[in-house]
């Protein structure tokens, strides 16, 4: 798989969000001190590292959604 390719069957509801999610992935990796390969291929990374990135992304997205919902009900 080359850069930007994925085997995931998940489809984004808002396709334009893909760039924002990629940016979030790099930000989280940097915060965790994980170096993402320049070619974008994650196959040589440890599962623990990629899982940590995914877990932190999920936590952050849930937090953003919670804040958004809390703002709607005030």
C-alpha positions as CSV (number, residue, x, y, z in Angstrom):
1,X,0.0,0.0,0.0
2,X,1.3,3.4,-0.9
3,X,0.9,6.7,0.8
4,X,-2.7,7.7,1.4
5,X,-4.1,4.3,0.6
6,X,-6.0,2.2,3.1
7,X,-7.6,-1.2,3.2
8,X,-10.2,0.1,5.7
9,X,-13.8,-0.4,4.7
10,X,-14.8,2.6,6.8
11,X,-16.2,5.4,4.8
12,X,-16.1,9.0,5.9
13,X,-19.5,10.7,6.2
14,X,-17.9,14.0,5.2
15,X,-15.1,13.1,2.7
16,X,-13.6,16.5,3.1
17,X,-12.7,15.6,6.7
18,X,-10.0,13.2,5.4
19,X,-7.3,16.0,5.4
20,X,-8.3,17.1,8.9
21,X,-8.1,13.5,10.2
22,X,-4.7,13.0,8.6
23,X,-3.5,16.2,10.2
24,X,-4.8,15.0,13.6
25,X,-3.0,11.7,13.1
26,X,0.4,13.5,12.7
27,X,-0.3,15.9,15.6
28,X,-1.1,13.0,17.9
29,X,1.9,11.0,16.8
30,X,4.1,14.0,17.4
31,X,2.6,14.5,20.9
32,X,3.3,10.9,21.7
33,X,6.9,11.1,20.3
34,X,6.2,8.6,17.6
35,X,7.9,9.2,14.2
36,X,5.6,8.4,11.2
37,X,7.6,7.2,8.2
38,X,8.0,9.8,5.5
39,X,6.5,7.6,2.8
40,X,3.3,7.3,4.9
41,X,3.6,3.5,5.0
42,X,2.7,2.2,8.5
43,X,3.5,-1.4,7.9
44,X,6.9,-1.2,9.6
45,X,5.6,0.5,12.7
46,X,4.9,-1.4,15.9
47,X,1.3,-2.3,16.5
48,X,1.5,-0.7,19.9
49,X,2.5,2.7,18.3
50,X,-0.3,2.7,15.7
51,X,-2.8,1.6,18.3
52,X,-1.7,4.4,20.6
53,X,-2.2,6.9,17.8
54,X,-5.6,5.5,17.0
55,X,-6.7,5.5,20.6
56,X,-5.7,9.0,21.2
57,X,-7.4,10.2,18.0
58,X,-10.6,8.5,19.2
59,X,-10.4,10.1,22.6
60,X,-9.9,13.5,21.1
61,X,-12.8,13.1,18.6
62,X,-15.1,12.0,21.5
63,X,-14.0,15.0,23.5
64,X,-14.7,17.3,20.6
65,X,-18.1,15.8,20.1
66,X,-19.0,16.0,23.8
67,X,-18.0,19.7,23.8
68,X,-20.0,20.3,20.7
69,X,-23.1,18.6,22.2
70,X,-22.7,20.4,25.5
71,X,-22.6,23.7,23.7
72,X,-25.9,22.9,21.9
73,X,-27.8,22.3,25.1
74,X,-26.9,25.4,27.0
